[in-house]
Amino acid sequence: MDCIATPRTFDMEALKQPRGFLRCLQWFFAMLAFAVCADFSTSIGFDIVCKDETKPTTHITTTVQYPFRLDHNPPITFGEDLPCGVSSSTDKNYDITFPGNSASDAQFFVFTGVITWLYCFLSLAIYVFYSSLYADEQKNYPKVDFVISALLAMFWLAGSSAWGNGLSGLKNDCDPDTWIFNNEKEYAAICFLNTNGKPQYAHVKECLATSRGAFGGANVSVLLGFLNFFLWASNLWFLYKETKWFKGGNQTGSAVIIEDASTEE
């Protein structure tokens, strides 16, 4: 059986049409969304202040960055030299550890951005070099393009919603006040409070949050995710008009009108 190759021609006309122009925007904003998310980083920290002012304040800091597994950050260890002259106990772990893991939400968001970006490359190449796939009504690529675009629109909606929820949890985890005083989960035993709300260790005056992170970049990435959903959803109509589903329906309707006109005559 002979194979007929699809002729390749260079045609920029498709980029002037809504589907081509929107695909260029989708390529740019997909790249922007996953790059902003993957490149985002901030830091959190708190101070351990001693009652004895001659003793130095201990500064605890850690970096928050993609994929946002705070519980995988290296613990802050003191060894035998505990802050403020607190006496160590053999049955107590005084290492500072960090709670929270938003990796699954962030990675799904970045995955959606990457596969979208790659598909934009492929589809733009087809628009420009294989425009006959759209001109020939016997070709199925317009339907494939429509279905894939619909799936990517749903991915953007799901990924942006998931990352927005994950970011909300990340912001909570980045607030030291939500976990350094928690006696049940021993993240910072040196900062535990007793039942009266006072420091459990006599030599510790207070543990004071100094940095809760800045999330401007992360907030922007969520907004870009929903913008990508809007771009892909709005492009579906223009893609649908290129499919045989739309063209076939129009041809059937035209045939009915012609037949009715002939009957009236």
N, C-alpha and C positions, 0 to 999 in steps of 0.2 A: 504494500500500500504506500502511495506517495505521500510525503509530508510537505505541506505547503507552508513555507515560512512567512511569518507576518512581516511585511515590509517596514523597514525602519526609516522614518523621516524626522527631520528636526522641525518642530512646529511650536512656536511660543504662543500661538493664539489661545491655547487652552488656559494659559495663566491669566489671560484677560477676562475669562469667564468666571462666574461666581465660584464654581467648584474648584478651579485652579487657584484663584486668588485666596480663597479661604484655606486651601491646603497649605499655601505658603505661610499664612498666619498661624495655622496649626503647628507647622514645623517649628516656627520660631518660639511660640509660647510653650510648647511641650518641652523644648530644650531649656527654656528659662525656668519652668516649674521644677523639673527634677534637679537642675543645677543649683537653684537657690536652696532647695531642701537638703541636698547632699553636702553643700558647702557651709550650711549653717552651723555655727558653734557659739557657745557662750560659757560662762563659768558661774559657779555658785560657791558660797563659802560662809563660814561663821567663825567667831572668835570665842575662845575660852578665856574668860577674864578671871583673874585670881583676886581673892580678898586681900592678900598681901601685895600691896602695890609695888614692892621691890622685885617681885617675880614677874617675868615677862608674860605678856598676853600671847597665847598660842593661836596662830592663824591657820584655819583649815580651809583649803580650796580644792576644787576639782573641776575638770573641763567636761562640758556636755557637748557632744558632737555626734554626727551620724555614725552608726544607726541608732544612737540614743539608748544604749544599754548601760544605764547608770550602775546597775548591780554588777557589771563586769569591770567597772573602774577599779584600779588598784586601791586597796585599803590604805588608810593613813595609820602607820604603826608607831608606837612610842617605846616599845620594849620595857625596860625597867625604869626609865626616866619619864614618869608621868607628869602631865602639866600641873602646875601649882603645888607641887610637892605631895600630891595624893599618893598614899601608900598602895602598892600593887597587891593584888590577891591572886593566889595561884589558880583559883577556880573562877576567875573573872576575865573575860576578854575585853580589853580596853581599846582595841583597834576601831578606827572610824570607818564604817562601810556606808554605802549609799544605796537607797532603794529605787526601784522603778525600772521598767523595761518597755519602751515604746517601739522596739525594733520592727515588729511585724507590720504595724501600720505604716511606718515610714518607708520600709522596704517595698511594700505593695505600691505605695504612691510613686516611688522612684522607678519601679519596674514598669508601671503604666506609662510613665513619661518616656522611658527609654524605648519600649516597643512602639509607642506612638511615633516617636522621632524617626525610628528606622523605617516604619511603614510609610511615613511621609516622603522619605527619600525614594522608596520604591515606586509609590504612586505618582510622584512628580516626574520621575524618569519615564514612566509609561505615558503620562499626559503629553510630555514633550517629544519623546522619541517614537512612541507607538500610538499616536493619536488615532490610527485606523481602528484600534480596538473599540473606540467609542463611535466612530463613524459607521462601522459595519454593524447592522442590527442583528446579525447572526451570532455575534460574539457575546460571551457571557460575562466578560470582565466587569461591565457596569454593575451587574447584579452582585458580583463578588465584592466590588468596592463598596457598594451600599451596605451589604451585610457586615463586612469588617468594620466599616465606619460606625454602624449602629452599636456593635460590640464595644468598640473603643469609647464611644460616648458613655455607655453604661459603666465601663471600667473607670472612667474619669469621675463619674458621680460616686461610685463606690469607694474609689481610692481617696478622693478628696474628703468624703465624709469620714472615712476611717482615720485618715491622718489628722483631721480636725479634732476627732475624739481623742486620738493618741496624744496630740499636742496639749489638750486640756489636762490629761493625766500627767504629762511631762512637766507642765507648769506647776502642778501641785507637788510633784516630787522634787522640783528645784527650789521649793520653799523650805529651808531647813527647819523652820518653826513647826512644820507638820510632822517631823519625825525625830528630831534630836532629843526630845524630852520623853519619848515613848519607851516605857520600861518593858513593854511586852515584846517589842521587836528591837533587839539590841543593836541599833545602828551606831549610837554614840553613848556608851555607858557612862562616860565621864560627865555627861550633861543631864543625867536622870534627875527627876524631881521627886521629892517625897510626897506624902499624902497632904502636906500643908502647902504644896506648891513651891517649896524652897529647894535649893540645890541639895542633892543627896550627900555630896561630899563637902565637908566643912571648909576646905581650903578653896573651893570654887565659888566665886561671887555670882557669876551668871554665864550663860552661853548666849551669844548675841549674833543673830543673822546679819551678815554684812553684804551679801549679794544673793539675789534671788533669780539672777539671769535676766537677759534682755531678749525678747522674742519677736522683734520686728521682722527679721528675715523669715522666721518660721511662719508668722502670720501672713506674710506676703505670699509664701509658697502655697498656703491653703487657698487664698483668694485666686491665685493663678490656676490652681487645680479646677476650681469651679468655673473660671473663665474658659478653660479648655473644654469642659463639658458643654458650655454654651456654644462654643465654636463648632464642636462636632455635631451637636444636636441640630443647630441651625443649618448645617451643610447637608443634612440628610434629604431635605426637600429637593435641592438642586441635583443631588446624586440620583434620587428616585426618578426624576424627570428624564434621566439618561437611560433608564432600564427598559427592557421589553415589557415589563409589567405596566408601566405608565404609557408607553407608546402603543402597546397592543390594545389597551383600553380606549385610547383616543381613536385608533383606527377602527375599532368595532363600532364606537359611537358615530363616527363619520359615515360608515357603511349603512347604519340604520337610518340616518338622516337622508342619505341619497335614495335608499330604497323607499322611504316614505314619500319623498318628493316624486319619485317615478310612479308610485301607486296613485297619487292624487291626479297626475296628468292623465 
